[in-house]
């Protein structure tokens, strides 16, 4: 479901006259292997020789993209991540415990597309995102572009893993005019 609201009303509670209109959309990237009769979700490691999580490892994914209710299939969520900082020390001793991140959390540099191919009356096209994503907690990634109804999009994708549901909640906060790009932040 797409929601239009004044940025002030959606996020900051400031006066409506000072900020531009933004859009907010909630989707879920479902990571289960099968959803009912729909197979096809993959998460495949491209480097498995040492079978350890280490810097430079890459994995690819192609998952079902669900709508805000967590049930309606909107399209696909597909891309790749390169592991940049495994949280736990690995075989090579390359973990960086002196960095200010959580040593129990893994991070990767990721890029993917949300492809809206089965969105009914909702918008059609794709949104491309990129940035550092963590396995635990909120990650804020940059929307780097769009196609179809999303041409000219600016904003962020706020990704939060929900391991109990085997999915990632993705909140897109975006605008097409880009005037208040400094106000486009994760709620």
Helices and strands as residue ranges (DSSP letters): E 2-6, H 7-7, I 8-12, G 16-18, E 21-30, E 42-45, E 58-66, E 73-85, E 107-116, E 125-134, E 138-146, G 148-150, E 154-162, G 163-165, E 167-175, G 181-183
